[in-house]
Amino acid sequence: MNRREFIATAAVAGTGPILLGMSKKAEDKNPVIGVEGHKYECHHNWGELPSGYEWQTTHNVALDAAGNVYITHQGSKGTKANRDTVMVFDPKGKFVCSFGKEWINGGHGIEIRKEGSEEFIYLSNTWENPKLVKTNLKGEEVWRKGRPECKEYAPRSDPKDATKTVTPAYNPTNICWLPDGGFNVGDGYGSHYMFNYDKDGKLVKVFGGGGSGLGQLATPHGQWVDARDPNKPVLVVCDRANGRLQWFTLDGKAISATEKGKVVLFPAHAKTRGDVLLVPDLHARISLFDKENKPIVHLGDDEAWRKKVLDGFKVRGQPKEWVAGKFVHPHDAAFDKDGNIFVVEWVSTGRVTLLKKVG
């Protein structure tokens, strides 16, 4: 997470509809939040870490076909605690295994896809090398990728000093799947481009780039193929520093974008289930949208709480200040097969929440 960028854009915490929908007292340990048809019981601090293990800034979450939950965290070279960047739990929260010491400090995006009869993990190790890694479910490497070989990332003359060259930054944050078997990568913390790769991992398309106009991006932090209209799948991008969602054709042509700070505040990633679009928002809420992209509910939304969370970002390091039924900085979320939602937050001590669907 780029702290400077986060602070600079904190003012984008627009109001929007406040639809917390609490059905239990705020002091209850497991309050129910949401609206009819989308009610969830909050189970914070889900998952049992073994002795000697600790979270170090949780980042992303994905589930395999068996319902096992894979969570990335940043890890830390400066601690004796477990240094693996991927933790695996069974559906009930029992620790299964961990891996990824080689990506310490870089653990970020994670997605899982079935290819033939086997499932594979795709990892975005944002601040470390290799930048992209494909593994099996045991963490055994299949391939790795470094910088994209294209003109957008070629060394160039420094505009401030013609005697020097500069190399565009490349720090990918997330991956999603394309219908043709390929995948898309977003350079969220680098130079703000999107990349389409084919099923063999060959780069075939580059689009986006920095800016605030339609088709331009500022921290494309997460993205997903939105196939809620099966006849017209599109790519939805969390254009985070621009405070908006932006839609593209699958080959990278811009279609539309929400107004800055009006629909989403600081969107981190996106997933779909049925007709619902799920967007974890780093400004203290989880948003659900219907097929027409109208808000169904902003889970945990509370303007006063958000103001406290964004005031110097001290709350992210103070678990005793966290309130059941509210969120601090949701960084990723994922549905399970039953419609429950797993949420991981960008907080220094890590935080995993199970939102159990109850209505």
Residue frames as qw, qx, qy, qz and C-alpha x, y, z in Angstrom:
[[0.000, 0.888, 0.460, 0.000, 0.00, 0.00, 0.00],
 [0.395, 0.375, -0.023, 0.838, 1.37, 3.40, -0.98],
 [0.286, -0.600, -0.555, 0.500, 0.80, 5.36, 2.24],
 [0.096, -0.307, 0.075, 0.944, 1.52, 8.75, 0.67],
 [0.209, -0.169, -0.637, -0.723, -1.04, 8.13, -2.08],
 [0.338, -0.508, -0.792, 0.032, -3.53, 6.86, 0.49],
 [0.227, -0.547, -0.375, 0.713, -3.22, 9.98, 2.64],
 [0.029, -0.178, 0.287, 0.941, -3.34, 12.31, -0.36],
 [0.340, -0.193, -0.630, -0.671, -6.64, 10.86, -1.55],
 [0.125, -0.290, -0.848, 0.426, -8.31, 10.33, 1.82],
 [0.231, 0.292, 0.187, -0.909, -10.46, 13.34, 1.15],
 [0.386, 0.014, -0.671, -0.633, -12.30, 11.28, -1.45],
 [0.039, -0.221, -0.921, 0.320, -14.32, 9.79, 1.42],
 [0.336, -0.192, -0.286, -0.877, -17.61, 10.99, -0.09],
 [0.526, -0.102, 0.515, -0.669, -20.87, 10.30, 1.63],
 [0.387, 0.031, -0.839, -0.381, -22.94, 8.09, -0.70],
 [0.726, -0.405, -0.258, -0.493, -25.85, 6.05, 0.67],
 [0.087, -0.387, 0.800, -0.450, -25.25, 4.84, 4.24],
 [0.818, -0.081, -0.312, -0.477, -26.88, 1.46, 4.41],
 [0.025, -0.423, 0.847, -0.322, -25.32, -0.27, 7.39],
 [0.758, -0.156, -0.419, -0.475, -28.55, -2.06, 8.33],
 [0.075, 0.276, -0.847, 0.448, -27.48, -3.22, 11.79],
 [0.694, -0.344, -0.435, -0.459, -29.89, -5.74, 13.32],
 [0.745, -0.400, -0.434, 0.311, -28.00, -6.26, 16.60],
 [0.313, -0.938, 0.022, 0.144, -26.55, -3.89, 19.13],
 [0.448, 0.803, -0.363, 0.150, -23.23, -2.38, 18.09],
 [0.272, -0.654, 0.666, -0.234, -21.49, -3.88, 21.12],
 [0.956, 0.009, 0.243, -0.166, -22.44, -7.44, 20.14],
 [0.488, -0.455, 0.648, 0.368, -19.51, -9.65, 19.24],
 [0.282, 0.098, 0.810, 0.505, -21.09, -10.93, 16.03],
 [0.353, 0.509, 0.250, -0.744, -23.49, -8.24, 14.82],
 [0.520, 0.444, 0.679, 0.269, -25.58, -8.74, 11.70],
 [0.026, 0.556, -0.137, -0.820, -25.11, -6.08, 9.04],
 [0.109, 0.067, 0.776, 0.618, -26.73, -5.52, 5.68],
 [0.515, 0.148, 0.017, -0.844, -30.19, -5.31, 4.12],
 [0.812, 0.140, 0.458, -0.333, -32.88, -7.85, 3.29],
 [0.879, 0.477, 0.006, 0.007, -31.44, -10.50, 0.99],
 [0.603, 0.518, -0.358, 0.489, -27.89, -9.46, 1.84],
 [0.530, -0.764, 0.204, -0.304, -27.50, -9.84, 5.59],
 [0.710, 0.314, -0.548, 0.311, -24.27, -11.10, 7.12],
 [0.718, -0.695, -0.023, 0.029, -23.17, -12.09, 10.60],
 [0.285, 0.821, -0.440, 0.228, -19.70, -10.72, 11.32],
 [0.916, -0.350, 0.019, 0.197, -17.02, -13.13, 12.56],
 [0.189, 0.906, -0.359, 0.123, -13.90, -11.00, 12.95],
 [0.194, -0.632, 0.744, -0.095, -10.41, -12.46, 13.47],
 [0.960, 0.140, 0.061, -0.234, -11.35, -15.63, 11.61],
 [0.783, 0.439, -0.401, 0.182, -8.72, -18.39, 11.25],
 [0.740, -0.654, 0.149, 0.048, -6.46, -19.96, 13.86],
 [0.446, 0.731, -0.487, 0.173, -2.77, -19.25, 13.38],
 [0.876, -0.169, -0.372, 0.258, -0.36, -21.75, 14.98],
 [0.541, -0.784, 0.040, 0.302, 1.93, -20.72, 17.80],
 [0.532, -0.352, 0.371, 0.675, 4.80, -18.61, 16.50],
 [0.279, 0.419, 0.572, 0.648, 2.87, -17.31, 13.50],
 [0.030, 0.652, 0.367, -0.663, 1.45, -13.81, 13.19],
 [0.456, 0.758, 0.410, 0.224, -0.17, -11.65, 10.55],
 [0.343, -0.439, 0.121, 0.821, 1.84, -8.81, 9.04],
 [0.310, 0.449, -0.143, -0.826, -0.51, -6.63, 6.96],
 [0.534, 0.290, 0.794, 0.030, -3.04, -8.97, 5.37],
 [0.075, 0.344, -0.397, -0.847, -3.64, -8.28, 1.69],
 [0.573, 0.172, -0.432, -0.675, -5.68, -10.69, -0.43],
 [0.552, -0.050, 0.762, -0.335, -7.81, -13.83, -0.29],
 [0.568, 0.244, -0.563, -0.548, -8.86, -16.64, -2.64],
 [0.738, -0.135, 0.560, -0.351, -10.60, -20.00, -2.27],
 [0.076, 0.235, -0.893, -0.375, -9.99, -23.33, -3.97],
 [0.565, -0.140, -0.580, -0.570, -12.70, -25.75, -5.11],
 [0.542, -0.256, -0.771, 0.217, -12.66, -27.57, -1.77],
 [0.352, -0.865, -0.265, -0.240, -13.38, -24.32, 0.08],
 [0.694, -0.336, -0.147, 0.619, -9.89, -23.92, 1.53],
 [0.041, 0.993, 0.113, 0.009, -8.98, -20.27, 2.10],
 [0.723, 0.103, 0.008, 0.683, -5.65, -18.83, 0.92],
 [0.136, -0.979, -0.139, 0.063, -4.59, -15.50, 2.40],
 [0.638, 0.383, -0.140, 0.653, -1.57, -13.40, 1.48],
 [0.347, -0.920, -0.083, 0.163, 0.15, -11.06, 3.86],
 [0.317, 0.896, -0.298, 0.092, 3.19, -8.90, 3.42],
 [0.900, -0.105, -0.199, 0.373, 5.51, -10.72, 5.78],
 [0.125, -0.964, 0.213, -0.101, 8.52, -9.03, 7.33],
 [0.736, 0.361, -0.440, 0.367, 12.24, -9.60, 7.19],
 [0.041, 0.535, -0.475, 0.698, 12.58, -7.91, 10.53],
 [0.706, -0.355, 0.288, -0.541, 10.68, -10.45, 12.64],
 [0.073, -0.281, 0.956, -0.032, 11.28, -13.98, 13.83],
 [0.670, 0.251, 0.483, -0.505, 7.62, -14.83, 13.32],
 [0.682, 0.279, 0.645, 0.205, 6.62, -17.05, 10.41],
 [0.044, -0.516, 0.323, 0.792, 7.88, -15.51, 7.18],
 [0.265, 0.307, 0.830, 0.383, 5.69, -17.35, 4.68],
 [0.162, 0.141, -0.075, -0.974, 3.55, -14.95, 2.69],
 [0.600, -0.116, -0.489, -0.622, 0.67, -17.36, 1.96],
 [0.282, -0.109, 0.808, -0.506, -1.39, -18.94, 4.75],
 [0.479, -0.090, -0.700, -0.521, -3.90, -21.71, 4.04],
 [0.375, -0.060, 0.659, -0.649, -6.94, -22.63, 6.18],
 [0.011, 0.303, 0.930, 0.210, -9.70, -25.19, 5.83],
 [0.188, -0.565, -0.457, -0.661, -13.31, -23.92, 5.51],
 [0.580, -0.705, -0.409, 0.002, -13.73, -23.94, 9.31],
 [0.079, -0.943, 0.220, -0.236, -10.64, -21.82, 9.94],
 [0.844, -0.421, 0.266, 0.200, -8.17, -24.55, 10.90],
 [0.050, 0.794, -0.516, -0.318, -4.62, -23.87, 9.73],
 [0.960, 0.263, 0.095, -0.020, -3.51, -26.25, 6.97],
 [0.775, -0.012, 0.155, 0.613, -0.11, -25.02, 5.75],
 [0.067, 0.943, -0.041, -0.325, 1.88, -22.00, 4.59],
 [0.757, 0.130, 0.303, 0.563, 4.46, -21.22, 1.92],
 [0.324, 0.855, 0.189, 0.358, 6.14, -18.34, 0.13],
 [0.568, -0.662, 0.008, 0.489, 9.18, -17.34, 2.20],
 [0.541, 0.058, 0.367, 0.755, 10.90, -16.33, -1.03],
 [0.076, 0.646, 0.407, 0.641, 8.34, -13.55, -1.60],
 [0.403, -0.599, -0.481, 0.497, 8.62, -11.97, 1.83],
 [0.067, -0.491, -0.065, 0.866, 7.56, -8.29, 1.89],
 [0.149, 0.147, -0.543, -0.813, 5.91, -8.80, -1.50],
 [0.071, 0.335, 0.940, -0.013, 2.83, -10.92, -0.72],
 [0.272, 0.220, 0.025, -0.937, -0.14, -9.17, -2.36],
 [0.698, 0.197, -0.153, -0.671, -2.57, -10.46, -5.01],
 [0.205, -0.126, 0.970, 0.015, -3.73, -14.07, -5.15],
 [0.739, 0.208, -0.030, -0.640, -6.26, -15.86, -7.36],
 [0.421, -0.155, 0.893, 0.028, -6.91, -19.55, -7.98],
 [0.645, 0.390, -0.230, -0.616, -8.07, -21.10, -11.27],
 [0.781, -0.012, 0.625, -0.013, -8.85, -24.64, -12.35],
 [0.377, 0.622, -0.512, -0.457, -7.05, -25.61, -15.53],
 [0.565, 0.143, -0.795, -0.165, -7.99, -29.05, -16.78],
 [0.752, -0.413, -0.511, -0.046, -8.14, -31.30, -13.73],
 [0.611, -0.217, -0.364, 0.668, -5.77, -29.22, -11.56],
 [0.115, -0.969, -0.215, -0.037, -5.99, -25.90, -9.73],
 [0.625, 0.198, -0.105, 0.748, -3.26, -23.28, -9.84],
 [0.274, -0.830, -0.245, 0.420, -2.43, -20.17, -7.84],
 [0.458, 0.606, 0.098, 0.643, -1.45, -16.91, -9.53],
 [0.495, -0.677, -0.259, 0.479, 0.43, -14.54, -7.23],
 [0.297, 0.829, -0.004, 0.474, 1.32, -10.88, -7.60],
 [0.696, -0.434, -0.223, 0.526, 4.36, -10.20, -5.44],
 [0.187, 0.959, 0.192, 0.088, 4.18, -6.46, -5.77],
 [0.110, -0.946, 0.305, -0.003, 7.42, -5.22, -4.20],
 [0.547, -0.468, 0.673, 0.168, 9.64, -8.27, -4.69],
 [0.520, 0.465, -0.582, -0.418, 10.92, -10.44, -7.54],
 [0.113, 0.216, 0.665, 0.706, 9.65, -12.39, -9.32],
 [0.293, 0.012, 0.087, -0.952, 6.68, -10.08, -9.85],
 [0.808, 0.042, -0.074, -0.583, 4.27, -12.76, -11.04],
 [0.066, -0.294, 0.951, -0.067, 4.32, -16.41, -10.03],
 [0.812, -0.046, -0.274, -0.514, 2.16, -19.38, -10.94],
 [0.094, -0.327, 0.900, -0.271, 2.20, -22.33, -8.50],
 [0.500, -0.291, -0.781, -0.237, 0.19, -25.43, -7.73],
 [0.554, -0.709, -0.189, -0.393, -1.87, -25.53, -4.55],
 [0.835, -0.382, -0.173, 0.356, 1.19, -26.66, -2.59],
 [0.147, -0.938, 0.161, 0.270, 3.10, -23.55, -3.58],
 [0.669, -0.155, 0.529, 0.498, 5.38, -25.37, -6.02],
 [0.148, 0.657, -0.190, -0.714, 6.37, -23.01, -8.80],
 [0.727, 0.464, 0.495, 0.103, 5.17, -23.60, -12.38],
 [0.521, 0.498, 0.160, 0.674, 6.46, -20.37, -13.92],
 [0.279, -0.692, -0.217, 0.630, 7.52, -16.86, -13.03],
 [0.422, 0.709, 0.303, 0.477, 7.41, -13.58, -14.93],
 [0.398, -0.342, -0.140, 0.840, 9.38, -10.38, -14.58],
 [0.149, 0.542, 0.017, -0.827, 8.92, -7.05, -16.31],
 [0.688, 0.578, 0.430, -0.087, 6.73, -7.00, -19.42],
 [0.433, -0.179, 0.475, 0.745, 8.70, -6.69, -22.62],
 [0.283, 0.769, 0.530, 0.220, 6.96, -3.84, -24.40],
 [0.337, 0.514, 0.031, 0.788, 7.64, -0.24, -25.42],
 [0.402, -0.805, -0.152, -0.410, 5.68, 1.15, -22.47],
 [0.759, -0.639, 0.102, 0.074, 8.26, -0.33, -20.09],
 [0.787, 0.334, -0.049, 0.515, 11.42, 0.17, -22.10],
 [0.467, -0.506, -0.100, 0.718, 14.17, 2.39, -20.63],
 [0.318, 0.815, 0.316, 0.366, 13.95, 5.96, -21.89],
 [0.347, 0.363, -0.196, 0.842, 15.69, 9.31, -21.59],
 [0.262, -0.548, -0.567, 0.556, 15.12, 11.11, -18.35],
 [0.172, 0.829, 0.377, 0.375, 13.01, 14.19, -19.22],
 [0.353, -0.931, 0.012, 0.092, 14.87, 16.11, -16.50],
 [0.290, -0.702, 0.576, 0.303, 18.34, 15.07, -17.64],
 [0.797, 0.509, -0.179, -0.272, 18.91, 13.83, -21.20],
 [0.260, 0.580, -0.766, 0.096, 22.23, 12.25, -20.21],
 [0.290, -0.147, 0.866, -0.380, 20.39, 9.74, -18.02],
 [0.465, -0.147, -0.720, -0.494, 17.84, 7.00, -18.63],
 [0.482, -0.161, 0.538, -0.673, 14.88, 6.03, -16.50],
 [0.212, -0.081, -0.952, -0.204, 13.06, 2.73, -16.29],
 [0.549, -0.362, -0.170, -0.734, 9.27, 2.84, -15.80],
 [0.332, -0.255, 0.766, -0.489, 8.17, 1.31, -12.51],
 [0.651, -0.049, -0.633, -0.416, 6.48, -2.09, -12.57],
 [0.113, -0.125, 0.811, -0.560, 4.71, -3.28, -9.42],
 [0.471, -0.227, -0.644, -0.559, 1.68, -5.45, -10.33],
 [0.352, -0.227, 0.536, -0.733, -1.06, -5.78, -7.75],
 [0.667, 0.132, 0.608, -0.411, -3.69, -8.24, -9.04],
 [0.050, 0.131, -0.852, -0.504, -4.60, -10.79, -11.70],
 [0.669, 0.242, 0.429, -0.557, -7.94, -11.87, -13.16],
 [0.492, 0.055, 0.825, 0.274, -8.99, -14.45, -15.74],
 [0.357, 0.368, -0.311, -0.800, -10.01, -13.86, -19.35],
 [0.840, 0.182, 0.285, -0.424, -12.66, -16.03, -21.06],
 [0.750, 0.544, -0.359, -0.112, -10.20, -17.28, -23.68],
 [0.935, -0.161, -0.182, 0.256, -8.01, -18.91, -21.03],
 [0.455, 0.454, -0.238, 0.728, -5.65, -15.98, -20.72],
 [0.452, -0.653, -0.456, 0.403, -5.33, -13.56, -17.84],
 [0.142, 0.852, 0.069, 0.499, -5.15, -9.84, -17.13],
 [0.620, -0.281, -0.338, 0.650, -2.62, -8.09, -14.87],
 [0.025, -0.956, -0.168, -0.241, -2.91, -4.61, -13.37],
 [0.576, 0.190, -0.300, 0.737, 0.22, -2.57, -12.63],
 [0.332, -0.842, -0.410, -0.112, -1.39, -0.87, -9.66],
 [0.489, -0.808, 0.043, 0.326, 1.71, 0.42, -7.89],
 [0.606, -0.101, 0.400, 0.680, 3.83, 0.95, -10.97],
 [0.063, -0.155, 0.347, 0.923, 3.00, 2.76, -14.20],
 [0.456, 0.349, 0.392, -0.719, -0.80, 2.22, -14.19],
 [0.445, 0.274, -0.625, -0.580, -1.08, -0.04, -17.24],
 [0.834, 0.006, 0.436, -0.338, -3.18, -3.16, -17.76],
 [0.103, 0.441, -0.822, -0.345, -1.89, -6.25, -19.58],
 [0.910, 0.121, 0.118, -0.378, -3.70, -9.06, -21.37],
 [0.120, -0.446, 0.872, 0.162, -1.77, -12.34, -21.60],
 [0.745, 0.095, -0.472, -0.462, -2.90, -15.38, -23.59],
 [0.924, -0.325, 0.012, -0.200, -3.30, -18.87, -22.11],
 [0.881, 0.151, -0.189, 0.407, 0.38, -19.57, -22.75],
 [0.512, -0.687, -0.100, 0.506, 1.49, -16.49, -20.84],
 [0.458, 0.202, 0.312, 0.808, 2.36, -14.40, -23.92],
 [0.025, 0.555, 0.246, -0.794, 1.71, -10.67, -23.69],
 [0.321, 0.446, 0.694, 0.464, -0.82, -9.65, -26.34],
 [0.022, -0.801, -0.346, -0.488, -2.24, -6.28, -25.24],
 [0.362, -0.238, -0.388, 0.813, -1.24, -3.23, -23.18],
 [0.070, -0.690, -0.403, -0.597, -3.73, -0.48, -22.35],
 [0.483, -0.797, -0.314, 0.180, -4.51, 2.19, -19.77],
 [0.503, 0.281, -0.127, 0.807, -1.65, 4.25, -18.44],
 [0.258, -0.395, -0.489, 0.734, -1.60, 7.11, -15.97],
 [0.093, -0.192, -0.228, -0.950, -4.20, 9.85, -15.93],
 [0.258, 0.268, 0.669, -0.643, -7.77, 10.70, -14.99],
 [0.486, 0.271, -0.304, -0.773, -9.50, 10.72, -18.36],
 [0.911, 0.106, 0.209, -0.339, -11.71, 7.92, -19.63],
 [0.906, 0.358, -0.192, 0.118, -9.47, 4.94, -20.32],
 [0.307, 0.575, -0.544, 0.528, -6.65, 6.31, -18.17],
 [0.794, -0.444, -0.416, 0.019, -5.89, 4.94, -14.72],
 [0.006, -0.679, 0.497, -0.540, -4.39, 5.97, -11.41],
 [0.243, -0.267, 0.859, -0.363, -3.54, 2.89, -9.34],
 [0.770, 0.019, -0.397, -0.499, -5.51, 0.15, -11.13],
 [0.287, -0.469, 0.744, -0.378, -5.33, -1.87, -7.93],
 [0.436, 0.077, 0.886, -0.139, -7.78, -4.68, -8.74],
 [0.456, 0.281, -0.395, -0.746, -9.83, -5.90, -11.67],
 [0.483, 0.099, 0.850, -0.183, -12.29, -8.62, -12.64],
 [0.140, -0.094, -0.715, -0.679, -14.09, -9.93, -15.71],
 [0.414, 0.209, 0.466, -0.753, -17.69, -8.88, -15.11],
 [0.160, -0.034, -0.858, -0.486, -19.76, -11.55, -16.88],
 [0.300, 0.310, 0.668, -0.607, -23.08, -10.78, -15.22],
 [0.670, 0.567, 0.000, -0.479, -24.31, -10.16, -18.76],
 [0.742, -0.157, 0.604, 0.247, -23.08, -13.42, -20.31],
 [0.643, 0.637, 0.356, 0.234, -23.54, -12.01, -23.82],
 [0.297, 0.841, -0.098, 0.441, -21.29, -9.05, -23.12],
 [0.754, -0.479, -0.183, 0.411, -18.55, -9.70, -20.56],
 [0.212, 0.886, -0.131, 0.392, -16.49, -6.62, -19.66],
 [0.629, 0.005, -0.461, 0.626, -13.48, -5.83, -17.52],
 [0.323, -0.907, -0.155, -0.220, -14.23, -3.80, -14.39],
 [0.598, 0.257, -0.360, 0.669, -11.18, -2.02, -12.97],
 [0.457, -0.803, -0.298, 0.242, -10.83, -0.53, -9.50],
 [0.418, 0.613, -0.028, 0.670, -9.29, 2.79, -10.52],
 [0.558, -0.536, -0.518, 0.364, -8.40, 3.46, -6.93],
 [0.330, -0.308, -0.125, 0.884, -6.61, 6.80, -6.79],
 [0.133, -0.194, -0.393, -0.889, -9.23, 8.21, -9.17],
 [0.312, 0.110, 0.625, -0.707, -11.91, 7.07, -6.71],
 [0.677, 0.317, -0.081, -0.660, -13.95, 5.22, -9.32],
 [0.700, 0.078, 0.703, 0.101, -14.81, 2.00, -11.10],
 [0.316, 0.585, -0.396, -0.633, -14.04, 1.90, -14.80],
 [0.822, 0.204, 0.523, -0.094, -15.31, -0.57, -17.39],
 [0.092, 0.559, -0.629, -0.532, -13.41, -1.73, -20.48],
 [0.899, 0.272, -0.214, -0.268, -14.06, -4.19, -23.29],
 [0.918, -0.297, 0.207, 0.160, -11.99, -7.31, -22.84],
 [0.749, 0.322, 0.107, 0.569, -9.50, -6.02, -25.41],
 [0.475, -0.293, -0.181, 0.810, -8.98, -2.77, -23.51],
 [0.028, 0.454, 0.314, 0.833, -11.33, -0.17, -25.00],
 [0.028, 0.131, 0.555, -0.821, -12.78, 2.14, -22.36],
 [0.132, -0.530, -0.768, -0.335, -16.57, 2.05, -22.00],
 [0.331, -0.796, -0.190, -0.469, -17.58, 4.06, -18.93],
 [0.408, 0.083, -0.609, 0.675, -16.53, 5.17, -15.46],
 [0.348, -0.763, -0.536, 0.098, -18.32, 6.16, -12.27],
 [0.041, 0.890, -0.062, 0.450, -18.02, 9.70, -10.99],
 [0.434, 0.328, -0.601, 0.586, -15.05, 10.27, -8.71],
 [0.043, 0.077, -0.676, 0.732, -15.89, 9.53, -5.08],
 [0.549, -0.070, 0.003, -0.833, -19.65, 9.24, -5.67],
 [0.891, -0.020, -0.311, -0.330, -20.20, 5.49, -6.11],
 [0.879, -0.180, -0.265, 0.354, -17.01, 4.07, -4.61],
 [0.298, -0.944, 0.115, 0.084, -14.49, 5.84, -2.42],
 [0.026, -0.713, 0.693, 0.101, -11.14, 4.03, -2.68],
 [0.959, 0.087, 0.027, -0.269, -11.88, 0.67, -4.36],
 [0.349, -0.606, 0.707, 0.101, -9.32, -2.08, -3.88],
 [0.087, -0.101, 0.946, 0.296, -10.60, -5.10, -5.82],
 [0.653, 0.145, -0.026, -0.743, -13.73, -6.59, -7.40],
 [0.104, -0.011, 0.991, 0.081, -15.41, -10.00, -7.64],
 [0.584, -0.028, -0.210, -0.784, -18.81, -11.18, -8.88],
 [0.123, 0.088, 0.976, -0.154, -21.28, -13.86, -7.82],
 [0.234, 0.645, 0.726, -0.042, -24.52, -14.24, -9.71],
 [0.217, 0.816, 0.311, 0.436, -25.80, -10.72, -10.40],
 [0.434, -0.893, -0.043, 0.116, -23.83, -9.14, -7.54],
 [0.555, 0.584, -0.280, 0.522, -20.61, -7.15, -7.85],
 [0.699, -0.648, -0.173, 0.250, -18.50, -7.13, -4.67],
 [0.420, 0.688, -0.183, 0.563, -16.06, -4.24, -4.08],
 [0.640, -0.535, -0.291, 0.468, -13.92, -4.03, -0.92],
 [0.180, 0.871, 0.039, 0.455, -13.24, -0.35, -0.34],
 [0.585, 0.073, -0.452, 0.669, -10.19, 0.77, 1.64],
 [0.137, -0.329, 0.195, -0.914, -12.25, 3.60, 3.10],
 [0.214, -0.075, 0.750, -0.621, -13.87, 1.35, 5.67],
 [0.707, 0.221, 0.318, -0.592, -16.67, -0.45, 3.84],
 [0.292, 0.007, 0.899, 0.326, -17.63, -3.39, 1.61],
 [0.453, 0.366, -0.025, -0.813, -19.91, -2.48, -1.30],
 [0.410, 0.227, 0.873, 0.139, -22.39, -4.71, -3.14],
 [0.290, 0.368, -0.216, -0.856, -23.87, -3.62, -6.48],
 [0.733, 0.334, 0.530, -0.265, -26.74, -5.04, -8.53],
 [0.678, 0.270, 0.545, 0.413, -26.67, -5.99, -12.20],
 [0.282, 0.874, 0.231, 0.322, -27.25, -2.35, -13.18],
 [0.545, 0.180, -0.306, 0.760, -24.33, -1.34, -10.92],
 [0.348, -0.696, -0.028, -0.627, -26.62, 0.43, -8.47],
 [0.035, 0.346, -0.772, 0.532, -25.60, 0.11, -4.78],
 [0.647, -0.382, -0.633, -0.187, -27.41, -2.64, -2.88],
 [0.635, -0.766, -0.089, 0.038, -25.61, -1.94, 0.39],
 [0.341, 0.665, -0.497, 0.441, -22.36, -0.50, 1.69],
 [0.821, -0.395, -0.404, 0.085, -21.60, -2.95, 4.50],
 [0.645, -0.356, -0.262, 0.624, -20.18, -1.32, 7.61],
 [0.257, 0.526, 0.152, 0.796, -20.60, 2.17, 6.21],
 [0.397, -0.804, -0.367, 0.245, -20.54, 4.87, 8.89],
 [0.353, 0.816, -0.028, 0.456, -19.35, 8.39, 8.12],
 [0.400, -0.849, 0.272, -0.215, -18.21, 9.17, 11.68],
 [0.877, -0.285, 0.345, 0.175, -16.28, 5.91, 11.89],
 [0.748, 0.486, 0.159, 0.424, -14.70, 6.50, 8.49],
 [0.068, 0.921, -0.147, 0.355, -13.57, 9.94, 9.58],
 [0.633, -0.675, 0.376, -0.051, -11.87, 8.39, 12.61],
 [0.910, 0.046, 0.323, 0.256, -10.23, 5.69, 10.50],
 [0.610, 0.622, 0.128, 0.474, -8.83, 8.21, 8.01],
 [0.199, -0.956, 0.130, -0.174, -7.57, 10.63, 10.65],
 [0.120, -0.758, 0.639, -0.060, -3.86, 9.92, 10.49],
 [0.806, 0.187, -0.536, -0.167, -4.52, 6.19, 9.92],
 [0.140, -0.469, 0.737, -0.467, -3.69, 5.47, 13.56],
 [0.803, -0.089, 0.287, -0.514, -6.66, 3.10, 13.94],
 [0.842, 0.348, -0.389, -0.135, -5.11, 0.53, 11.60],
 [0.478, 0.329, -0.706, 0.406, -2.52, -0.20, 14.28],
 [0.243, -0.211, 0.576, -0.751, -4.90, -0.12, 17.25],
 [0.348, -0.194, -0.879, -0.263, -7.01, -3.32, 17.34],
 [0.116, -0.383, -0.736, 0.546, -8.61, -2.29, 20.64],
 [0.211, 0.367, 0.053, -0.904, -10.27, 0.58, 18.77],
 [0.224, -0.014, -0.773, -0.594, -11.85, -1.66, 16.13],
 [0.546, 0.067, 0.375, -0.746, -15.62, -2.01, 16.32],
 [0.349, 0.154, 0.921, 0.082, -17.52, -5.23, 15.58],
 [0.410, 0.700, 0.579, -0.081, -19.62, -4.84, 12.46],
 [0.242, 0.943, -0.111, -0.198, -17.37, -2.14, 11.00],
 [0.874, 0.228, 0.072, 0.423, -14.24, -2.30, 8.90],
 [0.368, -0.711, 0.159, 0.578, -10.96, -0.43, 8.95],
 [0.217, 0.635, -0.475, -0.570, -9.33, -0.83, 5.53],
 [0.858, 0.204, 0.463, -0.084, -10.85, -3.70, 3.46],
 [0.063, -0.604, 0.608, 0.511, -8.21, -4.65, 0.89],
 [0.332, 0.116, -0.818, -0.455, -9.78, -7.75, -0.69],
 [0.623, 0.020, 0.543, -0.563, -12.84, -9.94, -0.34],
 [0.283, 0.160, -0.847, -0.421, -14.09, -13.17, -1.90],
 [0.795, -0.110, 0.036, -0.596, -17.30, -15.19, -1.95],
 [0.257, -0.187, 0.948, -0.007, -17.40, -18.86, -1.03],
 [0.134, -0.163, -0.860, -0.464, -19.79, -21.33, -2.69],
 [0.167, -0.588, -0.773, 0.173, -22.54, -20.55, -0.17],
 [0.047, 0.821, 0.269, 0.501, -22.41, -16.79, -0.62],
 [0.576, -0.738, -0.094, 0.339, -20.46, -16.07, 2.54],
 [0.408, 0.847, -0.144, 0.307, -17.77, -13.41, 2.17],
 [0.766, -0.341, -0.102, 0.535, -14.17, -13.52, 3.41],
 [0.140, 0.965, -0.015, 0.222, -12.66, -10.06, 3.98],
 [0.745, -0.193, -0.131, 0.625, -9.00, -9.22, 4.55],
 [0.033, -0.990, -0.137, -0.021, -7.88, -5.76, 5.64],
 [0.545, 0.520, -0.232, 0.615, -4.84, -3.57, 5.19],
 [0.495, -0.824, 0.121, -0.249, -4.03, -3.26, 8.88],
 [0.164, 0.696, -0.674, 0.183, -0.61, -3.70, 10.44],
 [0.426, -0.275, 0.802, -0.315, -1.63, -6.61, 12.68],
 [0.199, -0.035, -0.886, -0.417, -3.70, -8.27, 9.95],
 [0.478, 0.154, 0.531, -0.682, -7.43, -8.93, 10.12],
 [0.193, -0.065, -0.861, -0.466, -9.58, -11.61, 8.51],
 [0.469, 0.118, 0.436, -0.759, -13.37, -11.49, 8.77],
 [0.021, 0.237, 0.925, 0.297, -15.96, -14.07, 7.76],
 [0.432, 0.098, 0.085, -0.892, -19.25, -12.48, 6.79],
 [0.147, 0.149, 0.978, 0.003, -21.66, -15.39, 7.20],
 [0.322, -0.161, -0.410, -0.838, -24.76, -14.96, 5.05],
 [0.076, 0.219, 0.851, -0.471, -27.87, -15.17, 7.22],
 [0.330, 0.667, 0.582, -0.329, -30.55, -13.57, 5.09]]
